[in-house]
Amino acid sequence: MSVSIKHLKKGDALMKEGDNSNSMYWVQGGTLRLFKKKGLGFIELGVVHSGEVVGEMSFLDSQPRSASVEALQPCDIVEIPRGNFDEFINSQPSWMKSLIQTLVKRLRSTNNRLRELESASMVYAKDEAGRTSKIHEFLSSSESMKLCSGLLLAAARNGEKGADGSLKVKAGWLQFYGAQIFGVQLSKVQVFTDVLNECNVIKLEKQKDFVELTLLDAERLEKFIYFSHEENGKVEEKQLPITAKGVAIMDCTNEFGSLTAAANGAETATIDMNLVFKAAAEKRGQKVPFEFAAFDELVKSGFAQEIRLNGEQKTAVFQVARFQKFFPLLFMRQKFRDLNKDKREG
């Protein structure tokens, strides 16, 4: 039986929900996620690992693809076309066909599980216009807190402490605690580590037989858990009203505003936001790195006083300690929000 091999990059789609099913696939190497479209978002169904088969259900009963499959990392996929498979089955004993029919019925029973996952993946949220609606959330706040706890637990129990205070641990331990202990799907565990890597909380390194995870900032991770728990326990009017636009201002101010130097030991620092804007635009290659209109979010949250115009200057007085305490946590929260938005928009 002749087959062909597909090579997928991270993020490549192997199949899409609703496609005709003329092949099934054996995963020779790599990991893929299964998900199903629901409204404006997606429901996570699970993960396919090396050595497993995917796409077999719709292939066997000739139905359209019931879910989409996307590579979580580079993958080598062996494609088994329908014609070759039918030829092979026809040469087998008759009980083989009965076995396949039974298998398909059992696979279709996963729809019950799908309904459970659908309920768990939807949350209520307000859009920019203040309207409340039900939206998909790939990685919920509760799940991110569980995985943060799982990472701290894995590093504490199974990690190796470095001279700089960092903790090295095999990524497999996070997968164990996250999936087996806290019940978070493996596809979410992997994307969770991508976000933390982007936030410089961890560093990921591929070794010969495993992925090594270095926890660089355990204190920030622990603070994020407490921060998320406190924010989730507040009524919406009491939560820090910082959106992506507000975080963008804080991010640029943190990188280009030199708050500590400007404060010079004082509780406040006066920053020319025009200079921050220009520096961020030049070094990041962004024409508009942030919107001045969103600065009101920082004022309402107690991070700064209103911007004052003085010639070409746009100065603002920042509360340094409060800013430095909350910015790393708000930045992480926004990265998780961006992740969920990207998953919704596909």
Secondary structure, 3 states (H helix, E strand, C coil): CCCEEEEECCCCEEECCCCCCCEEEEEEECCEEEEEEECCEEEEEEEECCCCEECHHHHHHCCCCCCEEEECCCEEEEEEEHHHHHHHHHCCCHHHHHHHHHHHHHHHCCHHHHHHHHHHCEEEEECCCCCEEEEECCCCHHHHHHHHHHHHHHHHHHCEECCCCCEEEEHHHHHHHHHHHCCCCHHHHHHHHHHHHHCCCEEEEECCCCEEEEECCHHHHHHHHHHHHHHHCCCHHHCCCCCHHHHHHHHHHHHHCCHHHHHCCCCEEEEEHHHHHHHHHHHHCCCCCCCHHHHHHHHHCCCECCCEEECCEEEEEEEHHHHHHHHHHHHHHHHHHHHHHHHHHC
